[in-house]
Amino acid sequence: MVTQDFTDALISIVDKENVDDSKAGRLVYSYDATPQFQSMPDIVVSPRNTKEISEIVKLCSEYKVPIVPRGSGTNLCAGTCPTEGGLVLLFKHMNQILEIDEENLTVTVQPGIITLEMIHAVEDKGLFYPPDPSSMKISTIGGNINENSGGLRGLKYGVTRDYVLALEIVLPNGDIIRTGGKLAKDVAGYDLTRLFVGSEGTLGIITEATLKLIPMPETKKTMLALYQDLEAAARSVSKIIANKIIPTTLEFLDQPTLIAVEDFANIGLPTNVKAVLLIEQDGSSDVVEKDMKEMASICLEESAESVQVAGSEEEADALRTARRTALSALARLKPTTILEDATVPRSEIAKMVRAINEIAQKYQLNICTFGHAGDGNLHPTCPTDIRNHEEIERVEQAFAEIFAKAIELGGTITGEHGVGVMKAPYLEWKLGQEGIAAMKAIKSSFDPLNIMNPGKVFAKDNRKRVVVTK
Ligand SMILES: Cc1cc2nc3c(=O)[nH]c(=O)nc-3n(C[C@H](O)[C@H](O)[C@H](O)COP(=O)(O)OP(=O)(O)OC[C@H]3O[C@@H](n4cnc5c(N)ncnc54)[C@H](O)[C@@H]3O)c2cc1C
Protein backbone atom coordinates (compact mmCIF):
# COMPACT_ATOMS: atom_id res chain seq x y z
CA MET A 1 0.00 0.00 0.00
CA VAL A 2 1.19 3.52 -0.78
CA THR A 3 1.52 5.27 2.61
CA GLN A 4 3.32 8.47 3.59
CA ASP A 5 6.22 6.32 4.82
CA PHE A 6 6.40 4.64 1.41
CA THR A 7 6.36 8.00 -0.39
CA ASP A 8 9.07 9.40 1.89
CA ALA A 9 11.25 6.34 1.29
CA LEU A 10 10.70 6.68 -2.47
CA ILE A 11 11.74 10.34 -2.37
CA SER A 12 14.89 9.38 -0.50
CA ILE A 13 15.78 7.03 -3.40
CA VAL A 14 15.03 9.24 -6.45
CA ASP A 15 14.63 12.79 -5.02
CA LYS A 16 11.41 14.76 -4.83
CA GLU A 17 11.37 16.01 -8.44
CA ASN A 18 11.13 12.42 -9.70
CA VAL A 19 8.07 11.47 -7.67
CA ASP A 20 4.58 12.67 -8.55
CA ASP A 21 1.52 11.82 -6.49
CA SER A 22 -0.58 14.79 -7.62
CA LYS A 23 -3.98 13.99 -9.09
CA ALA A 24 -3.12 15.64 -12.42
CA GLY A 25 0.19 13.77 -12.62
CA ARG A 26 -1.44 10.43 -11.88
CA LEU A 27 -4.32 11.04 -14.30
CA VAL A 28 -1.88 11.23 -17.23
CA TYR A 29 -0.77 7.63 -16.54
CA SER A 30 -4.23 6.22 -15.77
CA TYR A 31 -4.70 5.00 -19.33
CA ASP A 32 -2.77 3.99 -22.44
CA ALA A 33 -3.59 3.59 -26.14
CA THR A 34 -6.20 0.91 -25.40
CA PRO A 35 -9.83 2.02 -25.48
CA GLN A 36 -12.18 1.21 -22.59
CA PHE A 37 -9.56 1.03 -19.82
CA GLN A 38 -8.72 3.63 -17.21
CA SER A 39 -7.54 3.29 -13.62
CA MET A 40 -5.58 5.70 -11.41
CA PRO A 41 -2.08 4.84 -10.19
CA ASP A 42 -1.19 5.93 -6.65
CA ILE A 43 2.16 7.41 -7.56
CA VAL A 44 4.43 8.00 -10.57
CA VAL A 45 8.21 7.70 -10.38
CA SER A 46 11.05 8.44 -12.81
CA PRO A 47 14.25 6.68 -11.70
CA ARG A 48 17.63 7.68 -13.14
CA ASN A 49 19.47 4.38 -13.14
CA THR A 50 19.32 0.63 -12.52
CA LYS A 51 20.41 0.92 -8.89
CA GLU A 52 17.51 3.25 -8.13
CA ILE A 53 15.11 0.83 -9.84
CA SER A 54 16.44 -2.02 -7.72
CA GLU A 55 15.86 0.00 -4.55
CA ILE A 56 12.34 0.98 -5.70
CA VAL A 57 11.50 -2.66 -6.37
CA LYS A 58 12.73 -3.70 -2.90
CA LEU A 59 10.59 -0.95 -1.37
CA CYS A 60 7.54 -2.04 -3.39
CA SER A 61 8.10 -5.65 -2.22
CA GLU A 62 8.16 -4.49 1.37
CA TYR A 63 4.96 -2.45 1.05
CA LYS A 64 3.31 -4.82 -1.50
CA VAL A 65 2.86 -1.98 -3.98
CA PRO A 66 2.16 -3.00 -7.62
CA ILE A 67 4.70 -1.74 -10.19
CA VAL A 68 3.61 -0.88 -13.73
CA PRO A 69 6.65 -0.22 -15.97
CA ARG A 70 5.69 2.17 -18.74
CA GLY A 71 7.46 3.17 -21.96
CA SER A 72 5.31 5.44 -24.13
CA GLY A 73 2.00 3.74 -23.30
CA THR A 74 1.21 2.94 -26.95
CA ASN A 75 0.38 -0.71 -26.29
CA LEU A 76 -3.05 -1.83 -27.38
CA CYS A 77 -3.79 -4.43 -24.68
CA ALA A 78 -4.17 -2.17 -21.60
CA GLY A 79 -0.71 -3.41 -20.58
CA THR A 80 0.19 -0.14 -18.84
CA CYS A 81 -3.22 0.64 -17.40
CA PRO A 82 -2.68 0.44 -13.62
CA THR A 83 -5.77 -1.69 -13.04
CA GLU A 84 -4.66 -2.47 -9.48
CA GLY A 85 -3.27 0.99 -8.72
CA GLY A 86 0.28 1.18 -7.40
CA LEU A 87 3.37 2.77 -8.88
CA VAL A 88 3.88 3.69 -12.53
CA LEU A 89 7.58 3.54 -13.39
CA LEU A 90 8.77 5.79 -16.22
CA PHE A 91 12.02 5.62 -18.20
CA LYS A 92 12.31 9.25 -19.28
CA HIS A 93 15.77 9.56 -17.67
CA MET A 94 16.91 6.21 -19.07
CA ASN A 95 16.71 6.91 -22.80
CA GLN A 96 20.29 6.83 -24.06
CA ILE A 97 22.13 4.84 -26.69
CA LEU A 98 25.07 3.47 -24.67
CA GLU A 99 27.09 2.00 -27.53
CA ILE A 100 27.00 1.12 -31.22
CA ASP A 101 29.53 -1.69 -31.67
CA GLU A 102 30.51 -1.86 -35.34
CA GLU A 103 32.75 -4.89 -34.83
CA ASN A 104 30.12 -7.07 -33.22
CA LEU A 105 27.18 -5.39 -35.03
CA THR A 106 25.25 -4.56 -31.87
CA VAL A 107 23.63 -1.56 -30.26
CA THR A 108 23.25 -1.26 -26.49
CA VAL A 109 20.50 1.01 -25.22
CA GLN A 110 18.55 2.07 -22.17
CA PRO A 111 14.89 1.03 -22.28
CA GLY A 112 13.39 4.51 -22.71
CA ILE A 113 15.07 5.22 -26.08
CA ILE A 114 12.51 5.95 -28.81
CA THR A 115 12.61 3.17 -31.41
CA LEU A 116 12.97 5.44 -34.46
CA GLU A 117 15.72 7.53 -32.82
CA MET A 118 17.73 4.36 -32.33
CA ILE A 119 17.00 3.20 -35.89
CA HIS A 120 18.23 6.55 -37.28
CA ALA A 121 21.39 6.40 -35.16
CA VAL A 122 22.36 2.93 -36.42
CA GLU A 123 21.40 3.80 -40.02
CA ASP A 124 23.82 6.74 -39.84
CA LYS A 125 26.54 4.08 -39.47
CA GLY A 126 25.23 2.05 -42.46
CA LEU A 127 23.64 -0.55 -40.16
CA PHE A 128 20.10 -1.87 -40.06
CA TYR A 129 17.69 -2.67 -37.20
CA PRO A 130 14.68 -4.23 -38.96
CA PRO A 131 11.83 -4.32 -36.36
CA ASP A 132 9.71 -1.30 -37.31
CA PRO A 133 6.38 -1.15 -35.47
CA SER A 134 4.11 1.48 -37.00
CA SER A 135 4.30 3.30 -33.66
CA MET A 136 8.12 3.53 -33.85
CA LYS A 137 8.11 7.35 -33.85
CA ILE A 138 6.85 7.24 -30.26
CA SER A 139 7.29 3.69 -28.90
CA THR A 140 10.30 2.78 -26.75
CA ILE A 141 12.66 -0.16 -27.06
CA GLY A 142 11.63 -1.29 -23.55
CA GLY A 143 8.01 -1.44 -24.72
CA ASN A 144 8.98 -3.16 -28.00
CA ILE A 145 10.88 -5.86 -26.10
CA ASN A 146 8.10 -6.43 -23.60
CA GLU A 147 5.46 -6.74 -26.33
CA ASN A 148 7.79 -8.51 -28.77
CA SER A 149 6.64 -5.99 -31.35
CA GLY A 150 6.65 -6.60 -35.08
CA GLY A 151 6.43 -4.30 -38.05
CA LEU A 152 6.21 -3.99 -41.81
CA ARG A 153 9.55 -5.74 -42.29
CA GLY A 154 8.68 -8.70 -40.07
CA LEU A 155 7.98 -11.17 -42.87
CA LYS A 156 11.57 -11.32 -44.03
CA TYR A 157 13.45 -10.12 -40.96
CA GLY A 158 11.41 -11.34 -37.99
CA VAL A 159 10.24 -9.44 -34.93
CA THR A 160 11.89 -7.79 -31.91
CA ARG A 161 12.60 -11.19 -30.31
CA ASP A 162 14.96 -12.06 -33.17
CA TYR A 163 17.21 -9.06 -32.37
CA VAL A 164 17.49 -9.16 -28.57
CA LEU A 165 20.93 -10.52 -27.61
CA ALA A 166 21.33 -9.47 -24.01
CA LEU A 167 19.35 -7.84 -21.23
CA GLU A 168 19.96 -6.25 -17.87
CA ILE A 169 16.95 -6.94 -15.67
CA VAL A 170 15.84 -5.93 -12.20
CA LEU A 171 13.96 -8.90 -10.77
CA PRO A 172 10.89 -8.49 -8.53
CA ASN A 173 13.07 -9.06 -5.43
CA GLY A 174 15.42 -6.25 -6.48
CA ASP A 175 18.25 -8.50 -7.74
CA ILE A 176 19.97 -7.24 -10.88
CA ILE A 177 20.82 -9.90 -13.48
CA ARG A 178 22.40 -9.89 -16.93
CA THR A 179 21.35 -12.37 -19.59
CA GLY A 180 22.98 -13.25 -22.92
CA GLY A 181 25.77 -11.15 -24.41
CA LYS A 182 27.21 -9.86 -27.70
CA LEU A 183 27.27 -13.47 -28.77
CA ALA A 184 26.18 -15.38 -31.84
CA LYS A 185 26.14 -18.55 -29.77
CA ASP A 186 25.27 -19.01 -26.09
CA VAL A 187 23.65 -22.06 -24.55
CA ALA A 188 24.63 -21.46 -20.95
CA GLY A 189 21.48 -22.53 -19.11
CA TYR A 190 17.88 -21.55 -19.71
CA ASP A 191 17.32 -18.82 -22.28
CA LEU A 192 16.20 -16.07 -19.90
CA THR A 193 16.59 -13.43 -22.60
CA ARG A 194 13.81 -15.02 -24.64
CA LEU A 195 11.67 -15.54 -21.56
CA PHE A 196 11.67 -11.83 -20.82
CA VAL A 197 10.93 -10.82 -24.43
CA GLY A 198 7.15 -10.44 -24.62
CA SER A 199 6.73 -10.77 -20.84
CA GLU A 200 4.70 -7.53 -20.71
CA GLY A 201 6.38 -6.17 -17.59
CA THR A 202 5.07 -9.07 -15.49
CA LEU A 203 8.41 -10.76 -14.66
CA GLY A 204 10.84 -7.90 -14.06
CA ILE A 205 12.08 -4.55 -15.29
CA ILE A 206 14.39 -4.32 -18.28
CA THR A 207 16.98 -1.65 -17.64
CA GLU A 208 19.37 -2.22 -20.58
CA ALA A 209 19.27 -4.15 -23.85
CA THR A 210 21.84 -5.19 -26.43
CA LEU A 211 20.29 -5.64 -29.87
CA LYS A 212 21.57 -7.31 -33.00
CA LEU A 213 22.19 -5.20 -36.12
CA ILE A 214 22.67 -6.31 -39.70
CA PRO A 215 24.23 -4.62 -42.73
CA MET A 216 21.91 -2.28 -44.62
CA PRO A 217 20.47 -4.00 -47.74
CA GLU A 218 21.93 -2.72 -51.01
CA THR A 219 18.66 -1.68 -52.60
CA LYS A 220 14.86 -1.95 -52.31
CA LYS A 221 11.76 -1.63 -54.47
CA THR A 222 8.12 -1.10 -53.60
CA MET A 223 4.89 -1.79 -55.46
CA LEU A 224 1.13 -1.74 -55.00
CA ALA A 225 -1.12 -4.49 -56.38
CA LEU A 226 -4.75 -3.40 -56.80
CA TYR A 227 -7.69 -5.80 -56.48
CA GLN A 228 -11.45 -5.74 -56.93
CA ASP A 229 -11.69 -9.01 -55.02
CA LEU A 230 -10.57 -9.16 -51.36
CA GLU A 231 -9.99 -12.88 -51.37
CA ALA A 232 -7.90 -12.73 -54.55
CA ALA A 233 -5.58 -10.30 -52.72
CA ALA A 234 -5.40 -12.68 -49.75
CA ARG A 235 -4.76 -15.65 -52.07
CA SER A 236 -1.87 -13.78 -53.71
CA VAL A 237 -0.17 -13.53 -50.30
CA SER A 238 -0.16 -17.30 -49.80
CA LYS A 239 0.85 -17.88 -53.41
CA ILE A 240 3.84 -15.52 -53.29
CA ILE A 241 5.17 -17.37 -50.25
CA ALA A 242 4.34 -20.78 -51.71
CA ASN A 243 6.50 -19.71 -54.69
CA LYS A 244 9.40 -19.43 -52.23
CA ILE A 245 9.67 -15.65 -52.39
CA ILE A 246 9.98 -13.91 -49.04
CA PRO A 247 9.47 -10.19 -49.59
CA THR A 248 10.46 -7.67 -46.93
CA THR A 249 6.91 -6.38 -46.73
CA LEU A 250 3.55 -7.84 -47.75
CA GLU A 251 0.81 -5.66 -46.32
CA PHE A 252 -2.93 -5.79 -46.92
CA LEU A 253 -5.38 -2.88 -46.81
CA ASP A 254 -9.10 -3.21 -47.57
CA GLN A 255 -11.20 -0.49 -49.21
CA PRO A 256 -12.60 1.16 -46.04
CA THR A 257 -9.05 1.40 -44.68
CA LEU A 258 -7.76 2.79 -48.00
CA ILE A 259 -10.46 5.48 -48.00
CA ALA A 260 -9.67 6.48 -44.40
CA VAL A 261 -5.91 6.50 -45.04
CA GLU A 262 -6.21 8.53 -48.24
CA ASP A 263 -8.46 11.03 -46.50
CA PHE A 264 -5.78 11.36 -43.79
CA ALA A 265 -2.55 11.15 -45.80
CA ASN A 266 -3.68 12.56 -49.15
CA ILE A 267 -1.07 10.86 -51.33
CA GLY A 268 -3.27 9.61 -54.16
CA LEU A 269 -3.93 6.05 -52.97
CA PRO A 270 -6.49 4.19 -55.09
CA THR A 271 -9.82 4.26 -53.24
CA ASN A 272 -11.96 2.66 -55.94
CA VAL A 273 -10.57 -0.85 -55.44
CA LYS A 274 -11.61 -3.45 -52.87
CA ALA A 275 -8.08 -4.10 -51.57
CA VAL A 276 -4.41 -3.44 -52.18
CA LEU A 277 -1.25 -5.29 -51.33
CA LEU A 278 1.79 -3.18 -50.49
CA ILE A 279 4.79 -5.27 -51.48
CA GLU A 280 8.45 -4.51 -50.92
CA GLN A 281 11.65 -6.40 -51.56
CA ASP A 282 15.21 -5.51 -50.61
CA GLY A 283 18.64 -7.02 -51.25
CA SER A 284 21.02 -7.00 -54.22
CA SER A 285 19.55 -5.28 -57.27
CA ASP A 286 19.36 -8.42 -59.47
CA VAL A 287 17.48 -10.40 -56.79
CA VAL A 288 15.13 -7.47 -56.13
CA GLU A 289 14.38 -7.09 -59.89
CA LYS A 290 13.72 -10.82 -60.31
CA ASP A 291 11.51 -11.14 -57.19
CA MET A 292 9.49 -8.01 -58.02
CA LYS A 293 8.82 -9.33 -61.55
CA GLU A 294 7.73 -12.73 -60.26
CA MET A 295 5.51 -11.25 -57.55
CA ALA A 296 3.87 -8.89 -60.05
CA SER A 297 3.06 -11.90 -62.32
CA ILE A 298 1.59 -13.84 -59.38
CA CYS A 299 -0.63 -10.90 -58.42
CA LEU A 300 -1.84 -10.50 -62.02
CA GLU A 301 -2.49 -14.27 -62.29
CA GLU A 302 -4.61 -13.92 -59.13
CA SER A 303 -6.66 -11.25 -60.95
CA ALA A 304 -5.05 -8.10 -59.61
CA GLU A 305 -6.51 -5.20 -61.59
CA SER A 306 -3.06 -3.66 -61.94
CA VAL A 307 0.38 -3.55 -60.37
CA GLN A 308 2.10 -0.21 -59.85
CA VAL A 309 5.80 0.05 -59.01
CA ALA A 310 6.84 3.14 -57.00
CA GLY A 311 8.87 5.42 -59.29
CA SER A 312 11.10 6.88 -56.60
CA GLU A 313 12.18 6.37 -52.98
CA GLU A 314 9.99 9.37 -52.02
CA GLU A 315 6.94 7.65 -53.55
CA ALA A 316 7.81 4.36 -51.83
CA ASP A 317 8.29 6.13 -48.52
CA ALA A 318 4.90 7.85 -48.89
CA LEU A 319 3.26 4.43 -49.42
CA ARG A 320 4.97 2.95 -46.35
CA THR A 321 4.09 5.98 -44.26
CA ALA A 322 0.49 5.79 -45.45
CA ARG A 323 0.30 2.16 -44.37
CA ARG A 324 1.77 3.05 -40.99
CA THR A 325 -0.90 5.67 -40.44
CA ALA A 326 -3.76 3.17 -40.96
CA LEU A 327 -4.73 3.00 -37.29
CA SER A 328 -4.48 6.77 -36.77
CA ALA A 329 -6.55 7.32 -39.94
CA LEU A 330 -9.27 4.87 -38.86
CA ALA A 331 -9.28 6.41 -35.38
CA ARG A 332 -10.66 9.62 -36.92
CA LEU A 333 -13.86 7.93 -38.09
CA LYS A 334 -15.62 7.40 -34.74
CA PRO A 335 -14.98 8.28 -31.07
CA THR A 336 -13.73 4.76 -30.22
CA THR A 337 -11.47 2.50 -32.28
CA ILE A 338 -11.15 -1.15 -31.34
CA LEU A 339 -8.26 -2.80 -33.15
CA GLU A 340 -7.31 -6.45 -32.82
CA ASP A 341 -4.56 -8.60 -34.20
CA ALA A 342 -5.86 -12.09 -34.83
CA THR A 343 -3.18 -14.09 -36.60
CA VAL A 344 -3.34 -17.24 -38.74
CA PRO A 345 -0.90 -19.35 -40.73
CA ARG A 346 -0.20 -17.57 -44.03
CA SER A 347 -1.97 -20.28 -45.99
CA GLU A 348 -5.23 -19.42 -44.16
CA ILE A 349 -5.24 -15.67 -44.86
CA ALA A 350 -8.02 -15.81 -47.48
CA LYS A 351 -10.28 -17.85 -45.17
CA MET A 352 -9.64 -15.43 -42.31
CA VAL A 353 -10.42 -12.36 -44.43
CA ARG A 354 -13.66 -14.01 -45.57
CA ALA A 355 -14.59 -14.93 -41.98
CA ILE A 356 -13.96 -11.38 -40.72
CA ASN A 357 -16.31 -9.98 -43.35
CA GLU A 358 -19.01 -12.57 -42.60
CA ILE A 359 -18.76 -11.88 -38.86
CA ALA A 360 -18.94 -8.11 -39.48
CA GLN A 361 -22.11 -8.62 -41.53
CA LYS A 362 -23.63 -10.95 -38.94
CA TYR A 363 -23.18 -8.34 -36.20
CA GLN A 364 -23.96 -5.39 -38.53
CA LEU A 365 -20.65 -3.72 -37.86
CA ASN A 366 -18.21 -1.78 -39.98
CA ILE A 367 -14.97 -3.74 -39.55
CA CYS A 368 -12.03 -2.45 -41.59
CA THR A 369 -9.12 -4.81 -42.09
CA PHE A 370 -5.46 -4.13 -42.74
CA GLY A 371 -2.28 -5.73 -41.54
CA HIS A 372 0.88 -7.70 -42.03
CA ALA A 373 -0.72 -10.23 -44.37
CA GLY A 374 2.58 -11.91 -45.14
CA ASP A 375 2.85 -12.76 -41.44
CA GLY A 376 -0.78 -13.92 -41.33
CA ASN A 377 -1.25 -11.03 -38.90
CA LEU A 378 -4.45 -9.09 -39.62
CA HIS A 379 -5.80 -6.04 -37.81
CA PRO A 380 -9.59 -6.14 -38.02
CA THR A 381 -10.55 -2.70 -36.71
CA CYS A 382 -13.95 -1.48 -35.64
CA PRO A 383 -14.62 2.26 -35.47
CA THR A 384 -17.39 2.51 -32.85
CA ASP A 385 -18.58 4.58 -29.90
CA ILE A 386 -18.05 3.44 -26.34
CA ARG A 387 -21.22 5.30 -25.27
CA ASN A 388 -23.34 3.06 -27.51
CA HIS A 389 -23.53 0.10 -25.13
CA GLU A 390 -25.65 -2.02 -27.44
CA GLU A 391 -23.15 -1.63 -30.30
CA ILE A 392 -20.15 -2.26 -28.01
CA GLU A 393 -21.79 -5.53 -26.94
CA ARG A 394 -22.00 -6.56 -30.62
CA VAL A 395 -18.36 -5.52 -31.17
CA GLU A 396 -17.25 -7.72 -28.24
CA GLN A 397 -19.20 -10.67 -29.61
CA ALA A 398 -17.84 -10.16 -33.12
CA PHE A 399 -14.23 -10.03 -31.91
CA ALA A 400 -14.70 -13.09 -29.73
CA GLU A 401 -15.87 -14.94 -32.88
CA ILE A 402 -12.91 -13.59 -34.83
CA PHE A 403 -10.49 -14.94 -32.18
CA ALA A 404 -12.30 -18.29 -32.14
CA LYS A 405 -12.01 -18.47 -35.95
CA ALA A 406 -8.30 -17.62 -35.82
CA ILE A 407 -7.72 -20.44 -33.32
CA GLU A 408 -9.81 -22.84 -35.44
CA LEU A 409 -7.55 -22.02 -38.42
CA GLY A 410 -4.42 -22.85 -36.39
CA GLY A 411 -3.77 -19.24 -35.42
CA THR A 412 -3.59 -17.15 -32.28
CA ILE A 413 -5.46 -14.42 -30.42
CA THR A 414 -2.62 -11.91 -30.74
CA GLY A 415 0.28 -11.76 -33.18
CA GLU A 416 2.04 -8.70 -31.79
CA HIS A 417 -0.10 -6.56 -29.47
CA GLY A 418 0.22 -8.80 -26.42
CA VAL A 419 -2.32 -10.11 -23.93
CA GLY A 420 -2.40 -7.47 -21.20
CA VAL A 421 -5.92 -7.18 -19.80
CA MET A 422 -7.58 -6.99 -23.18
CA LYS A 423 -6.88 -10.53 -24.36
CA ALA A 424 -6.54 -12.25 -20.98
CA PRO A 425 -10.04 -13.80 -21.14
CA TYR A 426 -9.10 -15.52 -24.39
CA LEU A 427 -5.64 -16.81 -23.50
CA GLU A 428 -6.96 -20.16 -22.36
CA TRP A 429 -8.44 -20.74 -25.83
CA LYS A 430 -4.91 -20.67 -27.17
CA LEU A 431 -2.99 -22.41 -24.36
CA GLY A 432 -5.48 -24.64 -22.63
CA GLN A 433 -5.66 -24.92 -18.83
CA GLU A 434 -2.34 -26.75 -18.65
CA GLY A 435 -0.58 -24.06 -20.66
CA ILE A 436 -1.98 -21.35 -18.36
CA ALA A 437 -0.83 -23.36 -15.31
CA ALA A 438 2.71 -23.61 -16.76
CA MET A 439 2.82 -19.86 -17.34
CA LYS A 440 1.45 -19.12 -13.87
CA ALA A 441 4.20 -21.31 -12.38
CA ILE A 442 6.83 -19.17 -14.15
CA LYS A 443 5.15 -15.97 -12.99
CA SER A 444 4.96 -17.05 -9.35
CA SER A 445 8.53 -18.30 -9.22
CA PHE A 446 9.85 -14.91 -10.39
CA ASP A 447 7.25 -12.79 -8.65
CA PRO A 448 5.73 -14.64 -5.66
CA LEU A 449 4.24 -11.41 -4.26
CA ASN A 450 2.64 -10.60 -7.62
CA ILE A 451 3.85 -7.00 -7.62
CA MET A 452 5.01 -6.84 -11.26
CA ASN A 453 2.22 -5.46 -13.44
CA PRO A 454 -0.49 -7.51 -11.68
CA GLY A 455 -3.80 -8.15 -13.42
CA LYS A 456 -2.13 -8.60 -16.82
CA VAL A 457 -1.90 -11.72 -19.00
CA PHE A 458 -3.92 -13.95 -16.65
CA ALA A 459 -7.70 -13.58 -16.81
CA LYS A 460 -9.67 -11.25 -14.64
CA ASP A 461 -13.06 -10.26 -15.91
CA ASN A 462 -12.04 -6.71 -16.87
CA ARG A 463 -13.00 -7.27 -20.47
CA LYS A 464 -16.29 -9.04 -20.73
CA ARG A 465 -15.76 -12.66 -21.63
CA VAL A 466 -18.04 -13.74 -24.41
CA VAL A 467 -18.68 -17.43 -24.75
CA VAL A 468 -18.55 -18.60 -28.32
CA THR A 469 -19.38 -22.09 -29.48
CA LYS A 470 -16.42 -23.17 -31.55
C1 LIG B 1 -0.70 3.88 -33.86
C2 LIG B 1 -0.12 2.60 -33.31
C3 LIG B 1 0.51 1.72 -34.16
C4 LIG B 1 1.06 0.52 -33.66
N1 LIG B 1 1.70 -0.31 -34.53
C5 LIG B 1 2.26 -1.44 -34.06
C6 LIG B 1 2.94 -2.34 -34.95
O1 LIG B 1 3.06 -2.10 -36.15
N2 LIG B 1 3.46 -3.47 -34.43
C7 LIG B 1 3.36 -3.77 -33.10
O2 LIG B 1 3.85 -4.81 -32.70
N3 LIG B 1 2.72 -2.95 -32.24
C8 LIG B 1 2.18 -1.79 -32.68
N4 LIG B 1 1.54 -0.96 -31.80
C9 LIG B 1 1.49 -1.31 -30.37
C10 LIG B 1 2.60 -0.64 -29.52
O3 LIG B 1 3.08 0.52 -30.12
C11 LIG B 1 3.75 -1.60 -29.25
O4 LIG B 1 3.30 -2.62 -28.40
C12 LIG B 1 4.99 -0.94 -28.61
O5 LIG B 1 6.04 -1.85 -28.53
C13 LIG B 1 4.74 -0.38 -27.22
O6 LIG B 1 5.83 0.45 -26.87
P1 LIG B 1 5.69 1.50 -25.69
O7 LIG B 1 7.00 2.13 -25.47
O8 LIG B 1 4.56 2.41 -25.93
O9 LIG B 1 5.38 0.52 -24.47
P2 LIG B 1 4.23 0.62 -23.39
O10 LIG B 1 2.92 0.62 -24.05
O11 LIG B 1 4.52 1.72 -22.45
O12 LIG B 1 4.45 -0.76 -22.62
C14 LIG B 1 4.21 -1.99 -23.25
C15 LIG B 1 4.43 -3.13 -22.24
O13 LIG B 1 5.80 -3.19 -21.90
C16 LIG B 1 5.99 -3.05 -20.50
N5 LIG B 1 7.25 -2.30 -20.36
C17 LIG B 1 7.60 -1.17 -20.98
N6 LIG B 1 8.87 -0.87 -20.70
C18 LIG B 1 9.33 -1.83 -19.88
C19 LIG B 1 10.58 -2.12 -19.24
N7 LIG B 1 11.64 -1.33 -19.43
N8 LIG B 1 10.68 -3.21 -18.46
C20 LIG B 1 9.63 -4.05 -18.27
N9 LIG B 1 8.43 -3.84 -18.85
C21 LIG B 1 8.29 -2.76 -19.65
C22 LIG B 1 4.76 -2.36 -19.99
O14 LIG B 1 4.51 -2.67 -18.63
C23 LIG B 1 3.70 -2.94 -20.92
O15 LIG B 1 3.28 -4.19 -20.45
C24 LIG B 1 0.95 0.21 -32.28
C25 LIG B 1 0.29 1.11 -31.43
C26 LIG B 1 -0.23 2.28 -31.92
C27 LIG B 1 -0.91 3.23 -30.97
The ligand as a MOL file (V3000), in Angstrom:
LIG
                    3D

  0  0  0     0  0            999 V3000
M  V30 BEGIN CTAB
M  V30 COUNTS 53 58 0 0 0
M  V30 BEGIN ATOM
M  V30 1 C -0.7040 3.8760 -33.8610 0
M  V30 2 C -0.1240 2.5990 -33.3120 0
M  V30 3 C 0.5140 1.7180 -34.1630 0
M  V30 4 C 1.0570 0.5220 -33.6600 0
M  V30 5 N 1.7000 -0.3080 -34.5280 0
M  V30 6 C 2.2590 -1.4420 -34.0580 0
M  V30 7 C 2.9380 -2.3410 -34.9510 0
M  V30 8 O 3.0590 -2.1030 -36.1550 0
M  V30 9 N 3.4610 -3.4710 -34.4300 0
M  V30 10 C 3.3580 -3.7700 -33.1020 0
M  V30 11 O 3.8520 -4.8150 -32.7010 0
M  V30 12 N 2.7210 -2.9490 -32.2440 0
M  V30 13 C 2.1800 -1.7930 -32.6760 0
M  V30 14 N 1.5350 -0.9640 -31.8040 0
M  V30 15 C 1.4910 -1.3060 -30.3700 0
M  V30 16 C 2.6050 -0.6440 -29.5170 0
M  V30 17 O 3.0830 0.5200 -30.1200 0
M  V30 18 C 3.7500 -1.6030 -29.2490 0
M  V30 19 O 3.3000 -2.6240 -28.3990 0
M  V30 20 C 4.9940 -0.9420 -28.6080 0
M  V30 21 O 6.0370 -1.8550 -28.5290 0
M  V30 22 C 4.7370 -0.3820 -27.2170 0
M  V30 23 O 5.8260 0.4480 -26.8670 0
M  V30 24 P 5.6930 1.5000 -25.6920 0
M  V30 25 O 7.0030 2.1350 -25.4690 0
M  V30 26 O 4.5630 2.4100 -25.9330 0
M  V30 27 O 5.3790 0.5210 -24.4680 0
M  V30 28 P 4.2320 0.6160 -23.3880 0
M  V30 29 O 2.9170 0.6230 -24.0460 0
M  V30 30 O 4.5210 1.7160 -22.4530 0
M  V30 31 O 4.4550 -0.7590 -22.6180 0
M  V30 32 C 4.2070 -1.9880 -23.2460 0
M  V30 33 C 4.4320 -3.1260 -22.2420 0
M  V30 34 O 5.7990 -3.1930 -21.8980 0
M  V30 35 C 5.9940 -3.0490 -20.4960 0
M  V30 36 N 7.2450 -2.3020 -20.3590 0
M  V30 37 C 7.5950 -1.1660 -20.9800 0
M  V30 38 N 8.8700 -0.8660 -20.7000 0
M  V30 39 C 9.3330 -1.8330 -19.8750 0
M  V30 40 C 10.5830 -2.1190 -19.2420 0
M  V30 41 N 11.6420 -1.3270 -19.4290 0
M  V30 42 N 10.6830 -3.2100 -18.4640 0
M  V30 43 C 9.6330 -4.0480 -18.2670 0
M  V30 44 N 8.4330 -3.8360 -18.8480 0
M  V30 45 C 8.2930 -2.7570 -19.6500 0
M  V30 46 C 4.7590 -2.3620 -19.9860 0
M  V30 47 O 4.5070 -2.6720 -18.6300 0
M  V30 48 C 3.7030 -2.9430 -20.9180 0
M  V30 49 O 3.2800 -4.1950 -20.4530 0
M  V30 50 C 0.9540 0.2120 -32.2770 0
M  V30 51 C 0.2920 1.1110 -31.4280 0
M  V30 52 C -0.2320 2.2800 -31.9230 0
M  V30 53 C -0.9100 3.2250 -30.9660 0
M  V30 END ATOM
M  V30 BEGIN BOND
M  V30 1 1 1 2
M  V30 2 1 2 3
M  V30 3 2 2 52
M  V30 4 2 3 4
M  V30 5 1 4 5
M  V30 6 1 4 50
M  V30 7 2 5 6
M  V30 8 1 6 7
M  V30 9 1 6 13
M  V30 10 2 7 8
M  V30 11 1 7 9
M  V30 12 1 9 10
M  V30 13 2 10 11
M  V30 14 1 10 12
M  V30 15 2 12 13
M  V30 16 1 13 14
M  V30 17 1 14 15
M  V30 18 1 14 50
M  V30 19 1 15 16
M  V30 20 1 16 17
M  V30 21 1 16 18
M  V30 22 1 18 19
M  V30 23 1 18 20
M  V30 24 1 20 21
M  V30 25 1 20 22
M  V30 26 1 22 23
M  V30 27 1 23 24
M  V30 28 2 24 25
M  V30 29 1 24 26
M  V30 30 1 24 27
M  V30 31 1 27 28
M  V30 32 2 28 29
M  V30 33 1 28 30
M  V30 34 1 28 31
M  V30 35 1 31 32
M  V30 36 1 32 33
M  V30 37 1 33 34
M  V30 38 1 33 48
M  V30 39 1 34 35
M  V30 40 1 35 36
M  V30 41 1 35 46
M  V30 42 1 36 37
M  V30 43 1 36 45
M  V30 44 2 37 38
M  V30 45 1 38 39
M  V30 46 1 39 40
M  V30 47 2 39 45
M  V30 48 1 40 41
M  V30 49 2 40 42
M  V30 50 1 42 43
M  V30 51 2 43 44
M  V30 52 1 44 45
M  V30 53 1 46 47
M  V30 54 1 46 48
M  V30 55 1 48 49
M  V30 56 2 50 51
M  V30 57 1 51 52
M  V30 58 1 52 53
M  V30 END BOND
M  V30 END CTAB
M  END
